[in-house]
Amino acid sequence: MSDPHPARYAEREDKRSFLQKLAEFIHPGPDSADELIETLAEAEENQIINTESRLMIEGVIRMADMTASDVMLAAPRMDLLHIEDPVDELLHQVIDTGHSRFPVYEGERDNIIGILLAKDLLKLQRAPELNIRALLRPAVFVPESKGLNDLLRQFRDNRNHLAIVIDEYGRTAGLITIEDVLEQIVGEIEDEFDIDEDAGDIFGLPDRSFRVSGDTAIERVNEAFGVDLKRARQAEDEHDFDTLGGLIAHEIGHVPHRGESFELAGLRFVVLHTRGGAVRWFKVFPLPAAGSDQPGHARNAPGLGSAA
């Protein structure tokens, strides 16, 4: 049935268009990303959007100008597996680092031949005759200049979670995961190392070592391991620290990197996980009695990758 008054709809459409143009004339839209972010801040102040929405939209805007090199994990800090290592050694490294995916190399570290999923190692339990090479997934390589927007689309379309970043000479510059990209939008994503604050701070592990939170009180560590960390310190300054992470960082002299270790008071503290410039988790090994009196010194822990 035809509309008896078709002009009414046309008039209404014209009226909305005029109001929209008038609003844009009075309040012109932002001309740059910075102005758009300022507009979002005003929208939050006027309670048009909430804080979380503003932060996510800002993340999307800022991500448009970011590349893989801006958020990648640098090559010296990558945890890699060597294709020729025995299976038992590979399993030990997988357990120690707690990652779900590992770049695998042959010969030189730059020669990455594939990606090994930790869960795929379980297949060796049922079929020990399997060759590790048969378990490798193809590695994805992207240039340092790869835009994060494009990379996120590539991750989504190809169902990949990790890519190797290469520099202009074709050498390995680092690696980047889909989590690294998404964190630019939604903020830090909690992982397997993140637990509720009330859930505990010191956990026993099957290899008779311990996982200790970086914000654990020094007194708590002293009590648990029967040591006196403050008395064992080498530094003769008057700095006083409340947490394990603060004490170890000060003793080493820089922000600890993943895989770096430090020995103090008969204990070896290996950095498992860092975030925001602070150590979230240490792996702690009681040293043999012969080494308990040795002074503290920093070094790279075997099987955990080198420090940058």
Residue pairs with C-beta under 8 A, 6 or more apart in sequence:
3 9
30 36
30 38
30 39
33 61
33 62
33 64
33 65
36 61
37 58
37 61
40 49
40 54
40 57
40 58
41 54
43 49
43 54
44 50
44 51
44 54
49 57
55 187
56 185
56 186
59 184
59 185
59 186
59 187
60 185
62 184
63 148
63 149
63 181
63 184
63 185
64 147
64 148
64 149
66 147
66 148
66 184
67 144
67 145
67 146
67 147
67 148
68 142
68 143
68 144
68 145
68 146
68 148
68 151
68 163
68 165
68 176
69 144
69 145
69 165
69 173
69 174
70 148
71 148
71 176
71 180
71 181
71 183
71 184
72 144
72 165
72 173
72 174
72 175
72 176
72 180
73 174
73 175
73 176
73 180
74 173
74 174
74 308
75 109
75 171
75 172
75 173
75 174
75 175
76 306
76 307
76 308
77 174
77 257
77 258
77 259
77 305
77 306
77 307
77 308
78 103
78 172
78 174
78 175
78 305
79 93
79 97
79 99
79 102
79 258
79 259
79 304
79 305
80 102
80 103
80 104
80 105
80 109
80 112
80 305
81 90
81 93
81 94
81 102
81 103
81 104
81 105
81 116
82 104
82 105
82 106
83 104
83 105
83 106
83 113
83 132
83 133
84 106
85 93
87 121
87 124
87 132
89 303
90 116
90 121
90 132
91 121
92 303
93 102
93 303
93 304
94 102
94 118
94 121
95 207
96 283
96 303
96 304
97 272
97 303
97 304
97 305
98 192
98 193
98 272
98 273
99 118
100 117
100 118
100 119
101 115
101 116
101 117
101 118
101 161
101 162
101 177
102 115
102 116
102 118
103 112
103 114
103 115
103 139
103 162
103 164
103 175
104 112
104 113
104 114
104 115
104 116
104 132
104 136
105 111
105 112
105 113
106 113
109 172
110 171
110 172
112 139
112 164
112 172
113 133
113 136
113 139
114 133
114 136
114 137
114 138
114 139
115 136
115 137
115 138
115 139
115 162
116 132
116 135
116 136
116 137
117 135
117 137
120 135
121 135
123 130
123 135
124 130
124 135
139 164
140 154
140 158
140 160
140 162
140 163
140 164
141 163
141 164
141 165
141 166
142 151
142 154
142 163
142 164
142 165
142 166
142 176
143 165
143 166
143 167
143 168
144 165
144 166
144 167
144 168
144 173
146 165
148 181
148 184
151 163
151 176
151 181
152 178
152 181
152 182
154 160
154 163
155 161
155 163
155 178
155 181
160 178
161 177
161 178
161 179
162 175
162 176
162 177
162 178
163 175
163 176
163 177
164 172
164 174
164 175
165 172
165 173
165 174
165 175
165 176
166 172
166 173
167 173
179 189
179 191
182 189
183 189
188 275
188 276
191 273
193 272
193 273
193 280
193 281
194 280
201 212
201 213
201 215
201 216
201 220
202 210
202 211
202 212
202 213
202 216
202 220
202 221
202 224
203 210
203 211
203 212
204 210
205 211
205 283
209 283
209 284
209 285
210 224
210 283
210 284
211 272
211 281
211 282
211 283
211 284
212 221
212 244
212 269
212 281
212 282
212 283
212 284
213 244
213 280
213 281
213 282
214 243
214 244
214 245
214 248
214 278
214 279
214 280
214 281
214 282
215 243
215 244
215 245
215 278
216 243
216 244
217 242
217 243
217 244
218 229
218 230
218 241
218 242
218 243
218 244
218 247
221 227
221 229
221 244
222 228
222 229
225 265
225 267
225 284
225 286
227 265
227 266
227 267
228 265
229 244
229 247
229 264
229 265
230 240
230 241
230 247
231 265
232 264
232 265
232 296
233 247
233 251
233 264
233 296
234 251
234 295
234 296
235 250
235 251
239 250
241 247
241 250
244 269
244 282
245 278
245 279
245 282
248 256
248 262
248 264
248 269
248 279
248 282
249 255
249 256
249 278
249 279
251 262
251 264
251 296
252 260
252 262
252 298
255 274
255 277
255 278
256 262
256 271
256 274
256 279
256 307
257 271
257 274
257 307
257 308
258 271
258 272
258 273
258 274
258 304
258 305
258 307
259 270
259 271
259 300
259 301
259 304
259 305
259 306
259 307
260 270
260 271
260 298
260 299
260 300
260 301
260 307
261 268
261 269
261 270
261 271
261 298
261 299
261 300
261 301
261 304
262 268
262 269
262 296
262 297
262 298
263 269
263 287
263 291
263 294
263 296
263 297
264 296
265 292
265 296
266 286
266 287
266 289
266 291
266 292
266 293
267 284
267 285
267 286
267 287
268 284
268 285
268 287
268 301
269 282
269 283
269 284
270 282
270 283
270 284
270 285
270 301
270 304
271 279
271 281
271 282
271 304
272 280
272 281
272 282
272 283
272 304
273 279
273 280
273 281
274 280
287 294
300 306
300 307
